[in-house]
Amino acid sequence: MYDDDDLAEIREAREDWESETLDPVLDRFGERKDRFATVSNMDVERLYTPDDVADLDYEDDLGFPGEEPYTRGPYPTMYRGRTWTMRQFAGFGTAEETNERFHYLIDEGQTGLSTAFDMPSLMGKDSDDPLSDGEVGREGVAVDTLRDMEILFDGIDLSEISTSFTINPSAPVIFAMYVALADQRGVPRDEISGTMQNDMLKEFIAQKEWVIPPEPSLDVVTDTVEFATEETPRIHPISVSGYHIREAGSTAVQELAFTLADGFAYVEDAMDRGLDVDEFAPRLSFFFNSHNAIFEEVAKFRAARRIYARVMDEWYDAEKPESKRLKFHTQTAGQSLTAQQPLNNVVRVTIQALAGVMGGTQSLHTNSFDEALALPSERAVRVALRTQQIIAEESGAADIVDPMGGSYAIEALTDQVEQQAMEYIDEIREMGDGSVRDGVLEGIDQGFFLREIQEASYEYQERVEADEEIVVGVNKYTIEEDTEPEILKVDEETQQRQLDRLAQVKAERDDEAVEDALGDLEAAIQSDENVMPYIVAAVKEYATMGEIMKVFEAEYGAYSEQIGLA
């Protein structure tokens, strides 16, 4: 954007500034640290000038909002048209309790629902499974059958509200229950909207919730993509999730690179099945973490859109703008929350949320300040939601499209993040002999992702313990405080209430119809058919989550047993 003469003058002027203005101050006072870096340990320069973005081509690298390469945002008006979806994560106890919290959040101004499930549901276990004992309803809502889904969304119009489901191995079952509930209520399938997390590759990389091995897991995910493309066009069947990769300890660059690689793996798998990229790609969505280093995070989000647009065009021949327009949800960094001085988390979350907004997110969850201690209380949830509302209504951050665009620092960091992320993606592609999908599967098998994340996590912790990375209230500015504040506690009777309902459903349903539906699902797996219609049929007969998932385990084997963890 600057010609050579302009850049030469700027370099000369900078040298004069350094010798005449900067050096005397450094000699007398120095600086706070010898080295400044982001949370991910990426070097941050003292000052950025046009010389740092000398190679930037405005049209090719930035462009305008709503146009390729979408660096400046996926839509032309961004939040001037409508604000991001305020989608607070909620779920605990039974379906009745979570339904009550859903209504509370809607009444407080939330514009989208986001559902947290308990560990048995996440792992495809029923509440009456021996392994579920003590975990029912503890960290999310328990969902065993369609009956729970009916109660969970009681009084909520499925055609009006967008719902996100944070669930992975058993995501096809929850997807099927949501479709079955819409059918039951007479809501056309093409009117229900929302997102399934359903990102199994990320599970094998970071979060470690799985049932069957990676390759069949990928096959089932592609079944959901195919089904959603044909039946539920407003449902995003996958939310390709970097959030959990970051929570496991990755850097921002690793989060971006591994997440996009997973996304490209899903694209390749769907295309290999014969699906048209321009038919299914618009339904893909992404999910990123927003951490404390505000400029690094903004750069990460902008680089994500640019990489995605270019790769979808150049590698996969996508033609529709919607196929190249990366859309993403953001959640503030749970890993950054501290149990010490928990009110400090309000400030952390505000900074992280602001980064997501300035980076152009499509929806946002703000963590509650007490989440390092327990499930969030209503008071803490309200503060978290009000944080978003204040940013939207009072800060002015939503009034300018890409307000950080053109900043020498932001543009230089965006280029740096893009370059380093592409180096990772190219390495993964080489591991698969030209296939990102095969490279991701190979990386999972060889422990590549695990090693990279572990090294980054260890290096960060070393910096914290050496006081090179300050965590306020933890290794600096500590105080004596109450270590047992009031927190939300799940009723001890929750498990029994859930077990009673499950027993009632089993007593009332047609067992023969359930057996037939499960048999049809087994046959579909064996004949390599799309399993989604058969799961929908099974949940309509009130087959349980565990019964359906056991069919998959019987056909593919339990992955934990295959790798010696069970």
C-alpha positions in Angstrom: 0.0 0.0 0.0 3.1 2.2 0.2 5.6 2.8 -2.6 9.3 2.2 -2.1 10.1 5.9 -1.7 7.4 6.3 1.1 8.8 3.2 2.9 12.4 4.5 2.7 11.3 7.8 4.2 9.4 5.9 7.0 12.5 3.7 7.8 14.7 6.8 7.9 12.3 8.6 10.1 12.0 5.6 12.4 15.8 5.4 12.8 15.9 9.1 13.7 13.1 8.5 16.3 14.9 5.6 17.8 18.2 7.5 18.2 16.9 10.8 19.2 13.7 10.1 21.2 13.6 6.4 22.2 17.2 5.6 23.1 17.5 8.4 25.8 14.4 7.1 27.5 15.5 3.5 27.3 18.9 4.5 28.8 17.3 6.3 31.7 14.2 4.2 32.5 14.4 1.0 30.4 11.2 -1.0 29.9 9.1 -3.3 32.2 10.4 -6.5 30.5 13.2 -7.5 28.3 10.7 -9.3 26.0 7.1 -8.7 25.3 4.9 -11.6 24.0 1.3 -12.7 23.7 -0.3 -15.4 25.8 0.8 -17.8 23.1 4.4 -16.5 23.4 4.4 -14.8 20.1 6.8 -11.8 20.1 5.2 -8.4 20.1 7.2 -5.5 18.7 7.5 -2.2 20.4 6.1 -0.3 17.5 4.5 -1.2 14.2 4.7 1.0 11.1 3.8 0.7 7.4 7.1 -1.0 6.9 5.7 -4.0 8.8 2.9 -4.4 6.3 4.8 -3.4 3.2 3.8 -6.6 1.3 0.1 -6.2 2.1 -2.1 -6.0 -1.0 -5.3 -4.3 0.0 -7.6 -6.0 -2.5 -6.1 -9.5 -2.2 -5.4 -9.6 1.5 -8.1 -7.3 3.0 -10.8 -6.3 0.5 -14.1 -5.2 1.9 -16.5 -6.8 4.4 -18.7 -9.4 2.8 -16.3 -10.0 -0.1 -13.3 -12.3 -0.5 -11.1 -13.0 1.2 -13.4 -12.0 4.1 -10.6 -10.8 6.3 -12.7 -7.8 7.3 -15.8 -9.8 8.0 -18.2 -12.3 6.4 -21.0 -9.8 6.0 -21.0 -6.2 4.6 -22.8 -4.5 7.5 -21.7 -6.9 10.3 -23.2 -5.7 13.6 -24.7 -2.5 12.1 -27.3 -4.8 10.6 -27.8 -7.1 13.6 -25.6 -7.9 16.6 -24.0 -11.3 17.1 -26.1 -14.0 18.6 -25.8 -14.0 22.4 -25.7 -17.7 23.1 -25.1 -18.5 26.8 -24.2 -22.1 27.6 -26.7 -23.7 30.0 -27.5 -27.1 31.3 -27.6 -28.9 34.6 -29.7 -31.5 36.5 -32.8 -32.7 34.8 -34.6 -31.4 31.7 -37.0 -29.5 33.8 -34.3 -27.5 35.6 -32.5 -26.7 32.4 -35.7 -25.7 30.7 -36.3 -23.2 33.6 -32.8 -21.8 33.0 -33.5 -21.5 29.2 -36.6 -19.5 29.9 -34.7 -17.3 32.4 -32.0 -16.5 29.8 -34.6 -15.8 27.0 -36.4 -13.4 29.4 -33.1 -11.7 30.1 -32.5 -11.0 26.5 -30.5 -14.0 25.2 -31.0 -14.5 21.5 -29.9 -18.2 21.1 -29.8 -21.2 23.3 -26.7 -23.4 23.9 -27.0 -26.7 25.6 -24.6 -28.4 28.0 -25.0 -32.1 28.6 -23.9 -34.2 31.5 -21.0 -36.6 31.2 -23.1 -39.8 30.6 -25.0 -38.1 27.8 -21.7 -36.8 26.3 -20.3 -40.3 26.3 -23.5 -42.0 25.0 -24.4 -43.7 28.3 -27.8 -43.9 29.8 -28.4 -42.5 33.3 -29.0 -46.1 34.6 -25.7 -47.3 33.3 -23.4 -48.3 36.2 -20.7 -46.0 34.8 -23.1 -43.0 35.1 -23.6 -43.3 38.9 -22.7 -40.0 40.6 -22.4 -38.1 37.3 -26.1 -37.7 36.3 -26.9 -34.1 35.8 -23.7 -32.9 37.4 -22.0 -30.9 34.6 -24.9 -30.5 32.2 -28.4 -31.8 31.6 -29.2 -35.5 31.4 -30.8 -36.6 28.2 -31.7 -40.3 27.8 -34.7 -40.4 25.5 -36.9 -38.2 23.4 -39.0 -37.6 26.5 -36.2 -35.6 28.0 -35.9 -33.5 24.8 -39.7 -32.9 24.9 -39.3 -31.4 28.4 -36.1 -29.6 27.7 -37.8 -27.5 25.0 -41.2 -27.2 26.6 -42.7 -23.8 25.8 -39.9 -22.9 23.3 -40.8 -22.4 19.7 -38.3 -24.5 17.6 -39.0 -22.4 14.5 -38.1 -19.1 16.3 -35.1 -20.0 18.5 -31.6 -21.1 17.3 -30.1 -23.9 19.5 -26.6 -25.1 19.8 -25.8 -28.5 21.2 -22.3 -29.1 22.6 -22.0 -32.8 22.2 -19.8 -35.0 20.1 -19.8 -38.9 20.1 -23.5 -39.0 20.7 -24.3 -35.9 18.6 -26.2 -37.9 15.9 -28.6 -39.1 18.6 -29.2 -35.6 19.9 -29.6 -34.3 16.3 -32.1 -37.1 15.7 -34.1 -36.2 18.9 -34.3 -32.6 17.8 -35.5 -33.5 14.4 -38.0 -36.0 15.9 -39.3 -33.3 18.3 -39.8 -30.9 15.4 -41.7 -33.6 13.5 -43.8 -34.3 16.6 -44.7 -30.6 16.9 -45.4 -30.2 13.2 -42.5 -27.8 12.7 -41.1 -28.3 9.2 -37.5 -29.6 9.2 -36.4 -26.8 7.0 -37.5 -24.3 9.7 -35.4 -25.6 12.7 -32.1 -23.9 13.1 -29.0 -24.3 15.3 -25.7 -26.1 15.5 -24.4 -29.5 16.5 -20.8 -29.5 17.7 -20.3 -33.0 16.4 -16.6 -32.5 15.8 -15.1 -35.9 16.4 -11.6 -35.2 15.0 -11.2 -32.5 17.7 -12.1 -35.2 20.3 -9.3 -37.4 19.2 -6.9 -34.4 19.2 -7.8 -32.7 22.4 -11.0 -33.3 24.4 -10.9 -37.1 24.5 -14.6 -38.0 24.4 -15.1 -40.9 22.1 -17.0 -44.1 21.6 -15.9 -45.7 18.3 -12.5 -45.3 16.4 -11.6 -42.2 14.3 -12.4 -43.4 10.8 -15.9 -44.7 11.5 -16.5 -41.6 13.7 -15.6 -39.5 10.7 -18.0 -41.5 8.5 -20.9 -40.9 10.9 -20.1 -37.2 11.0 -20.3 -37.1 7.2 -23.7 -38.9 7.5 -24.9 -36.0 9.5 -23.6 -33.5 7.0 -25.4 -35.3 4.2 -28.6 -35.6 6.2 -28.5 -31.9 7.2 -27.9 -30.8 3.6 -30.9 -32.7 2.4 -33.3 -32.4 5.4 -32.4 -29.5 7.7 -30.8 -26.7 5.7 -30.8 -24.3 8.6 -28.9 -26.7 10.9 -25.1 -26.5 11.0 -24.3 -30.2 11.4 -20.7 -29.5 12.6 -19.1 -26.8 14.6 -15.5 -27.4 13.9 -14.1 -26.6 17.3 -10.8 -25.0 18.2 -12.1 -24.1 21.6 -11.1 -27.4 23.2 -7.8 -27.5 21.5 -7.0 -24.1 23.1 -8.4 -25.2 26.4 -6.0 -28.2 26.3 -3.1 -25.8 26.2 -2.4 -25.0 22.5 -1.2 -21.7 21.2 -3.5 -19.4 19.2 -1.7 -20.5 16.0 -2.1 -24.2 16.8 -5.7 -23.7 17.7 -6.3 -22.0 14.3 -4.2 -24.5 12.3 -5.6 -27.7 13.8 -9.2 -26.4 13.7 -9.0 -25.5 10.0 -7.2 -28.7 9.2 -10.1 -30.6 10.8 -12.6 -28.5 8.8 -10.8 -29.3 5.5 -10.7 -33.0 6.5 -14.5 -32.9 6.8 -14.8 -31.2 3.4 -12.6 -33.8 1.8 -14.6 -36.7 3.3 -17.9 -35.2 2.2 -16.5 -34.6 -1.3 -15.2 -38.2 -1.5 -18.7 -39.4 -0.8 -19.9 -37.5 -3.8 -21.4 -34.4 -2.1 -21.1 -31.1 -4.0 -18.9 -28.7 -2.0 -21.2 -25.8 -2.8 -24.2 -27.7 -1.4 -22.8 -28.6 2.0 -20.0 -26.2 2.7 -22.3 -23.3 3.5 -23.6 -25.4 6.4 -20.2 -25.8 8.1 -19.5 -23.5 11.1 -16.5 -23.0 13.4 -16.0 -22.5 17.1 -13.0 -20.6 18.5 -11.6 -19.7 21.9 -11.0 -16.0 22.8 -8.2 -15.6 25.2 -6.6 -12.7 27.0 -4.1 -11.3 24.4 -6.7 -9.1 22.7 -4.6 -8.2 19.6 -3.5 -11.8 19.0 -7.1 -13.0 19.2 -8.4 -10.4 16.7 -5.6 -11.3 14.3 -6.4 -15.0 14.7 -10.0 -14.5 13.8 -9.2 -12.3 10.7 -6.5 -14.8 9.6 -9.0 -17.7 9.9 -11.4 -16.1 7.4 -8.6 -15.3 5.0 -7.1 -18.8 5.1 -10.5 -20.5 4.8 -11.6 -18.4 1.8 -8.3 -19.1 -0.1 -8.1 -22.8 0.6 -11.8 -23.5 -0.2 -11.3 -21.7 -3.5 -7.8 -23.1 -4.5 -7.9 -26.6 -3.0 -11.6 -27.5 -3.2 -12.9 -25.4 -6.1 -15.7 -23.9 -4.1 -17.5 -21.3 -6.2 -20.4 -20.0 -4.1 -19.4 -17.1 -1.7 -21.2 -18.9 1.1 -18.9 -21.9 0.7 -15.8 -19.7 1.3 -17.3 -17.5 4.0 -16.1 -18.8 7.4 -18.6 -18.2 10.1 -17.8 -18.9 13.7 -19.0 -18.9 17.3 -16.7 -17.7 20.1 -16.5 -18.6 23.7 -14.3 -16.8 26.2 -11.5 -18.8 27.6 -12.6 -21.1 30.4 -8.9 -22.0 31.0 -8.1 -18.4 31.9 -10.7 -18.3 34.7 -9.3 -18.4 38.3 -10.8 -19.7 41.5 -8.8 -17.0 43.3 -10.5 -13.6 43.4 -13.3 -14.8 41.0 -14.7 -11.4 40.4 -11.5 -10.7 38.4 -12.9 -13.1 35.8 -15.5 -10.4 34.9 -12.7 -8.3 33.6 -11.0 -11.2 31.8 -14.2 -12.2 30.1 -15.0 -8.6 29.0 -11.6 -8.3 27.3 -12.0 -11.7 25.7 -15.5 -10.9 24.5 -14.4 -7.6 23.1 -11.7 -9.4 21.1 -14.4 -11.7 19.7 -16.5 -8.8 18.7 -13.7 -6.8 17.2 -12.6 -10.0 15.4 -16.1 -10.4 13.8 -17.7 -13.4 15.6 -21.2 -14.5 14.6 -22.2 -15.6 18.1 -20.7 -15.4 21.5 -20.8 -17.1 24.9 -19.3 -15.2 27.8 -18.2 -17.4 30.7 -19.6 -16.7 34.2 -17.2 -15.4 36.8 -17.8 -18.4 39.1 -17.2 -21.2 36.6 -13.7 -22.0 38.0 -15.6 -23.1 41.1 -18.8 -24.8 39.9 -21.7 -24.6 37.5 -22.6 -20.9 37.1 -25.2 -19.3 39.4 -28.0 -17.2 38.0 -26.4 -14.0 39.3 -23.1 -14.9 37.5 -24.9 -15.9 34.3 -26.8 -12.5 34.3 -23.5 -10.6 34.6 -22.0 -12.7 31.8 -25.0 -11.9 29.5 -25.0 -8.2 30.5 -21.3 -8.1 29.6 -22.3 -8.8 26.0 -25.2 -6.4 26.1 -23.0 -3.6 27.3 -20.5 -4.2 24.6 -23.3 -4.2 22.0 -25.2 -1.3 23.3 -22.8 1.0 25.1 -19.2 0.5 23.9 -19.5 1.4 20.2 -17.5 -1.7 19.3 -20.5 -2.9 17.3 -20.8 0.3 15.3 -17.8 0.1 13.0 -17.1 -2.9 10.7 -13.7 -4.3 11.4 -12.6 -1.4 13.6 -9.1 -2.9 13.9 -8.6 -3.1 10.2 -5.7 -1.0 8.9 -3.9 -1.0 12.2 -0.2 -1.7 11.4 0.0 -4.0 14.5 -3.2 -5.9 13.7 -2.4 -6.4 10.0 1.2 -7.5 10.8 -0.1 -9.9 13.4 -2.7 -11.2 11.1 -0.1 -11.9 8.4 2.1 -13.6 11.0 -0.7 -15.8 12.4 -1.7 -16.7 8.8 1.8 -17.7 7.8 2.5 -19.9 10.9 -0.9 -21.5 10.7 -0.4 -22.4 7.0 2.9 -24.0 7.8 1.1 -26.3 10.2 -1.7 -27.1 7.7 0.8 -27.8 4.9 2.7 -30.1 7.3 -0.5 -32.0 8.1 -1.3 -32.2 4.4 2.1 -33.7 3.7 1.6 -36.3 6.4 -1.5 -37.4 4.3 0.4 -37.4 1.0 -1.7 -34.5 -0.3 -4.8 -35.2 1.7 -5.6 -33.1 4.8 -8.1 -35.7 5.9 -5.5 -38.5 5.8 -3.0 -36.2 7.4 -5.3 -35.5 10.3 -6.0 -39.2 10.8 -2.3 -40.0 10.6 -1.5 -37.2 13.1 -4.1 -38.6 15.5 -2.7 -42.1 15.1 1.0 -41.0 15.6 0.2 -38.6 18.5 1.4 -35.5 16.5 -1.3 -33.2 17.8 -1.0 -34.4 21.3 2.8 -33.7 21.4 2.4 -30.2 19.9 -0.3 -29.2 22.4 1.5 -30.8 25.4 4.8 -28.9 24.6 2.9 -25.6 24.3 1.0 -26.2 27.5 4.2 -27.1 29.4 6.0 -24.1 28.1 3.2 -21.8 29.2 3.0 -23.3 32.7 6.8 -22.8 33.0 6.4 -19.1 32.2 3.7 -18.8 34.8 5.7 -20.5 37.5 8.7 -18.3 36.6 6.5 -15.2 36.9 7.2 -14.4 33.2 3.5 -14.7 32.6 1.4 -12.8 35.2 -1.9 -14.2 36.3 -3.5 -11.6 38.5 -4.6 -13.0 41.8 -2.6 -16.2 41.3 1.1 -15.4 41.0 0.8 -11.6 41.7 -1.6 -9.4 43.6 -2.7 -12.2 45.8 -4.9 -11.7 48.9 -6.4 -13.7 51.7 -9.9 -14.7 50.8 -12.8 -17.0 51.5 -12.0 -20.3 49.7 -15.6 -21.6 50.1 -17.9 -19.0 48.5 -21.6 -19.8 47.7 -21.9 -21.8 44.5 -24.6 -23.6 42.6 -25.0 -27.1 43.7 -26.9 -29.8 41.9 -29.7 -31.4 43.9 -28.7 -34.7 45.4 -32.1 -36.1 44.2 -31.4 -35.3 40.6 -30.1 -38.7 39.7 -33.0 -40.5 41.2 -35.6 -38.3 39.4 -33.8 -39.0 36.1 -33.7 -42.7 36.8 -37.4 -42.7 37.7 -38.3 -41.0 34.4 -36.1 -43.3 32.4 -37.7 -46.4 34.0 -41.2 -45.0 33.2 -40.3 -44.4 29.6 -39.0 -48.0 29.3 -42.1 -49.3 30.9 -44.5 -47.4 28.6 -42.8 -47.8 25.2 -43.3 -50.6 22.7 -40.2 -52.8 23.2 -40.8 -54.7 20.0 -40.8 -51.5 18.0 -37.6 -50.4 19.7 -35.9 -53.7 18.9 -37.0 -53.4 15.2 -35.7 -49.9 15.0 -32.3 -50.8 16.5 -32.1 -53.8 14.1 -32.7 -51.5 11.2 -29.9 -49.2 12.4 -27.6 -52.2 12.7 -28.5 -53.2 9.1 -27.9 -49.7 7.9 -24.4 -49.6 9.4 -23.5 -53.0 7.9 -24.7 -51.9 4.4 -22.9 -48.5 4.7 -26.1 -46.5 4.4 -26.6 -43.1 6.0 -27.5 -43.8 9.6 -29.4 -40.6 10.4 -32.8 -41.6 9.2 -32.6 -44.8 11.2 -31.5 -43.0 14.4 -34.5 -40.6 13.9 -36.8 -43.6 13.6 -35.3 -45.2 16.7 -35.6 -42.1 19.0 -39.2 -41.8 17.9 -39.8 -45.2 19.4 -38.1 -43.9 22.6 -34.9 -46.0 22.2 -32.4 -44.6 24.6 -29.1 -42.9 24.0 -27.2 -45.8 25.4 -29.1 -48.4 23.3 -28.4 -46.6 20.1 -24.7 -46.0 20.9 -24.3 -49.7 21.8 -25.2 -50.6 18.3 -22.3 -48.5 17.0 -19.9 -50.1 19.6 -21.0 -53.6 18.5 -20.3 -52.8 14.9 -17.1 -50.8 15.2 -15.7 -51.8 18.6 -15.1 -49.4 21.5 -12.1 -47.2 20.7 -11.0 -47.0 24.4 -10.7 -50.8 24.4 -8.8 -50.8 21.1 -6.1 -48.4 22.4 -6.0 -50.1 25.9 -7.7 -47.4 28.0 -10.7 -49.4 29.0 
